[in-house]
Amino acid sequence: MQHDDDRVSKRRGDKGPSARVRVLELHDVSKSYGEGETAVRALENVDLTVEAGRPVAVIGPSGLGKSTLS
């Protein structure tokens, strides 16, 4: 089964997933504010890969770490 991303890549002349340029790659990123029982985990074990030319939107409810990530 072929995914939409694969079809778009082929129309653009890409060589497939291995030819895509990663402009941002995060693995297991965490960020906490404070210490102990009052610590607030803004990010916990986040993985993210952004490829060149791909639009990115970070959405979600207030207080879930969107600003911390960006």
C-alpha positions in Angstrom: 0.0 0.0 0.0 1.4 3.4 -1.0 0.9 6.4 1.3 -0.1 9.9 0.0 3.3 11.2 1.2 5.1 8.7 -1.1 3.0 9.7 -4.1 3.6 13.4 -3.5 7.4 12.8 -3.1 7.5 10.9 -6.4 5.7 13.7 -8.2 8.2 16.2 -6.9 11.1 14.0 -8.1 12.2 12.9 -4.7 14.1 9.6 -4.4 12.0 8.4 -1.5 12.1 8.7 2.3 15.9 8.3 2.4 16.4 11.4 0.2 14.3 13.7 2.4 16.4 16.3 4.2 15.7 16.5 8.0 16.0 20.1 9.2 15.1 19.3 12.8 15.3 16.1 14.7 14.5 15.7 18.4 14.7 12.5 20.4 13.5 11.9 24.0 13.4 15.6 24.8 12.1 16.6 28.3 11.8 19.9 30.1 10.6 20.5 33.7 10.2 23.7 35.7 10.7 23.6 39.4 11.7 20.6 41.6 10.2 17.8 43.6 6.5 17.4 44.1 5.7 20.9 42.6 7.7 20.3 39.4 5.8 20.9 36.2 6.7 18.8 33.2 6.3 21.0 30.2 7.7 18.3 27.8 8.2 14.6 28.5 10.0 12.2 26.1 9.1 14.1 22.9 10.3 12.8 19.6 10.0 15.0 16.5 11.3 15.0 13.0 10.7 17.8 10.5 11.7 17.4 6.9 12.6 20.3 4.6 9.6 21.8 2.9 7.1 20.3 5.3 4.7 22.7 7.1 4.6 22.3 10.9 1.9 23.3 13.3 2.1 22.8 17.1 -1.4 22.8 18.5 -3.1 21.8 21.7 -4.7 23.1 24.9 -3.1 25.8 27.0 -0.4 24.6 29.3 0.8 21.6 27.4 4.3 22.8 26.4 3.8 24.3 22.9 5.8 27.5 23.7 8.5 25.5 25.5 8.9 23.3 22.4 9.1 26.2 20.0 
